[in-house]
Amino acid sequence: MTLEHFKMFALATAVAVAAPTAAAGQQVLPSTVAMPVVSLPTVGTVAAIYDQFKLKPMWFRNGAPTVAATQLQQVLRRARLDGLQNGPELAVGVDNAVRQAASGNPSDITNAEQTLSAAWALYVQAIKRPTPGMIYAYDVLKPQGSRTDQILLAASNAPSLEQHISSVAAVNPVYSRIRDAEWTRMQQTGSLDPDPRVVLNLERARSIPAKGRFILVDAGSSRVFLYDNGVPVDSMKVIVGSKKLPTPLISSMMYYIVYNPYWNAPDHLVRGPIAQKTLAGGEKYFNSMGYQIMADWTSNSTTIPYSTIDWKAVQAGKTRIRVRQDPGPKNFMGVLKFPFPNPEDIYLHDTEAKIRFGDADLHQSNGCVRLEDARRFGRWLLGSDPVAPGSTPETQVQVAQPVPVVLTYLTAQVTDQGLTFLRDVYGWDQPGAAQMAMAAMQASRVPRD
């Protein structure tokens, strides 16, 4: 395959990247979030990078293909799982280029070398796309190193190209386990196309860190996993968002914990159950819950007398107020709160209703994540028992090192028997559904005064 032929394959792939085919009977939902533009490794780009950086052959040694060249073909054959629809065709093109290079003609070898590099760059760009619909608190949390020059320089400078390919293509342990299980199934059944649900799960798994210490909240299985050195060392049940109010896809950082937290009621809860119960129970009910009406959303806000509020107007959405719940035995945050930057005011927290963790379905919250054992979670985070330094509300204590936290939704689960699927509570195992949910969440976001 010449570089010109590869370019045609690459351009066709641009439309196919991250566009899994819907299974028969599935409705393809329109995406409300624009897909990121992939910087295609064109003929001129690859040749110019080799020339500019004086790159030596990576895929050929003394005119003969290396093990890495065969490894690349294997990676491309399964690349539909990674959202690269033309992966198998590119693998054939790579194989043809390698065969042509066997002629020993220097121009054929150069052509093959750059064809393989272009194919590798396109593959890496496919697996380094940001997860569609995911909220990244910081740009640095998005997959990095997707420029063609970055990809080829990293490969060229790797002590072992074979190990480099394995490491990059693995993405992260969660991703690779799901992909490997589906690839095994495809080979056993002779299937050419992956289950579309798997491709969507892999998209949502793509932003999980590959190594280090991090927190992984999986709303699909209603569990949080605590990772050290890229290995899960603990997990526990969590109560996550309901079907109506799903826990969003978020990648952020956790910098501190909060003892004796206030609970600031979301606007939809103030208009909904709080207004309804207050109209039924009056000021006695309102005070018994430890609620306060705040003048604004600032940290030093003053309170407003209960008697000044028209609760029917609040319920009708004509009047907006901030309701804050004081720390205490009825506080919905319990005694510990674990915030992290995100525009949806999502956080992890303790809960006073421990009995709920015995329920069969833990998709019950308004989007935030309730921890089965907040003290155990805090102990892992701090490295010591989370003991409040006093009774002062909203006491913040920094963690020694900021910890990445990823909220995702995985219905594909790897077992000893192979790949199984959990119930798709959110309906996100259809193309575009998660993006639509995130866009609707953003559109309904109520600005704080």
C-alpha positions, -999 to +999 in steps of 0.1 A: +000+000+000+014+034-010+010+064+012-015+078-012-037+048-008-032+050+030-044+086+028-077+075+012-082+050+039-074+076+066-099+101+051-126+074+050-118+066+086-123+102+098-160+097+095-160+063+110-139+070+141-160+066+172-191+059+152-202+023+163-228+007+141-261+003+159-273-032+163-305-042+145-335-027+161-315-001+180-324+036+175-294+057+167-298+089+187-284+121+172-254+135+190-257+170+205-220+172+212-196+178+183-170+151+178-135+163+182-115+168+150-089+141+144-056+155+130-052+130+102-016+118+095-014+128+058+013+119+033+031+152+037+028+152+075+045+119+081+072+125+056+079+160+069+081+147+105+107+120+095+126+147+077+124+174+103+134+152+133+157+130+113+138+099+124+155+066+119+134+036+107+113+022+136+095-006+119+124-020+098+159-030+108+184-036+080+155-036+055+136-063+074+103-058+093+106-059+131+083-077+155+066-043+161+055-043+124+036-076+130+023-063+163+009-032+146-011-053+122-026-073+152-036-040+169-052-027+137-072-059+131-091-054+164-093-016+160-130-015+154-133-021+191-113+011+196-138+030+174-115+029+143-139+014+118-113+009+090-088-007+113-089-042+096-085-026+061-056-006+074-040-038+087-043-053+052-027-021+038+002-024+063+007-060+054+008-052+017+034-024+023+055-048+043+054-074+015+063-048-010+093-037+011+106-073+008+118-064-026+147-047-009+141-015-030+150+015-007+120+035-019+096+006-011+112+003+024+108+040+030+072+039+018+064+010+041+081+026+070+061+058+067+029+039+059+032+020+092+040+052+111+009+068+096-013+039+105+001+039+141-005+077+144-041+073+132-047+045+157-033+064+186-054+094+177-084+072+178-078+059+213-068+093+226-100+110+218-118+126+248-148+106+260-179+120+243-201+138+268-176+137+296-170+168+317-133+175+321-126+199+350-092+206+335-079+202+299-049+183+312-072+155+323-082+148+287-061+121+269-028+138+259-003+133+231-026+130+201-006+152+176+011+132+149+046+145+157+041+137+194+030+101+186+059+094+162+085+110+185+073+090+214+075+058+194+109+067+180+124+074+214+109+044+232+136+020+245+114-009+231+089-001+204+071-034+211+066-025+248+056+010+238+029-003+214+016-027+241+015+001+267-002+027+246-027+003+230-037-010+265-051+025+273-058+014+309-065-019+327-103-015+328-104-007+291-081-035+280-100-061+300-133-053+284-117-050+249-098-083+253-129-102+264-149-089+234-120-096+210-119-132+223-156-136+217-153-122+182-126-146+173-145-175+188-177-167+170-161-154+138-178-121+142-164-092+122-181-064+141-180-059+179-211-055+200-220-018+198-225-018+235-189-027+241-176+001+219-197+026+239-185+011+272-149+015+259-155+051+250-166+057+286-137+037+300-111+056+278-107+084+303-098+062+333-061+068+343-037+040+333-017+041+365-012+059+398-036+066+426-071+075+417-108+072+425-131+054+400-169+058+405-189+034+383-225+044+381-232+012+361-223-012+389-230+013+417-195+009+431-165+031+438-130+016+433-099+029+450-067+025+430-031+026+441-003+022+416-030+014+389-044-015+409-077-016+428-071-019+465-106-014+478-142-009+467-176-003+482-212+002+472-224+037+463-258+051+457-257+070+424-281+091+403-315+078+393-326+072+357-343+106+358-312+124+374-282+103+363-247+108+377-228+126+349-195+116+333-168+136+350-130+137+352-117+160+380-093+162+410-100+159+447-081+184+468-097+183+502-124+168+524-151+186+544-161+178+580-195+188+593-208+198+559-237+220+550-261+206+524-271+231+498-303+218+482-303+218+444-329+241+428-350+213+415-353+198+450-362+232+465-390+235+440-400+199+444-401+179+476-388+206+500-415+231+489-441+203+489-433+191+524-429+227+537-463+236+524-477+205+542-457+208+575-451+245+577-423+261+597-422+233+622-412+208+595-387+232+579-369+239+612-369+203+622-348+195+591-322+221+601-330+242+570-320+278+566-330+302+538-300+320+525-299+354+509-274+344+481-249+318+471-218+334+487-199+317+515-208+345+540-244+348+530-269+360+556-302+342+563-337+352+554-367+348+578-390+319+569-420+342+571-408+362+541-410+333+516-440+325+494-437+287+492-464+284+466-443+307+443-413+286+451-431+254+442-443+270+409-408+281+400-417+318+402-394+324+431-359+310+434-343+306+469-313+289+483-320+264+510-291+252+532-292+224+557-271+228+588-248+199+600-266+175+623-281+140+625-306+147+596-281+163+573-282+145+539-244+147+537-238+128+569-206+139+586-182+139+556-182+154+521-157+148+494-160+176+468-142+181+435-144+208+408-172+203+383-200+225+370-228+202+381-222+204+418-216+166+420-196+152+450-191+121+470-205+122+506-216+103+537-252+096+543-275+091+573-296+066+555-273+035+556-302+012+552-306+021+516-274+002+507-293-030+512-316-022+483-313-041+450-312-010+429-288+017+441-297+042+414-316+065+438-298+098+442-302+132+425-268+127+408-244+129+437-226+098+451-234+084+486-207+063+501-214+030+519-185+037+543-174+073+541-149+069+570-131+040+553-131+061+521-116+090+540-090+068+557-077+057+523-078+093+510-060+109+540-039+079+551-053+083+586-087+081+604-109+110+593-115+127+626-131+161+626-108+187+643-139+203+659-176+210+654-172+240+631-194+236+600-177+232+567-142+225+581-119+218+551-088+196+554-064+192+525-053+158+512-015+153+510-016+150+472-046+158+449-062+126+437-078+122+403-115+112+404-134+097+374-171+092+373-181+069+345-209+043+336-199+008+327-225-019+319-199-043+303-185-065+330-157-091+326-163-124+344-147-158+344-173-168+318-166-139+296-183-106+290-217-099+305-239-068+306-256-051+335-290-035+332-287-003+312-304+019+337-295+052+321-301+040+285-266+051+275-258+019+256-272+035+225-251+058+203-254+095+213-275+089+244-249+099+270-240+130+250-277+140+249-280+135+286-250+156+293-262+183+270-296+183+286-280+186+320-259+215+309-290+232+294-310+228+326-282+241+348-295+269+370-270+298+375-263+307+411-269+343+419 
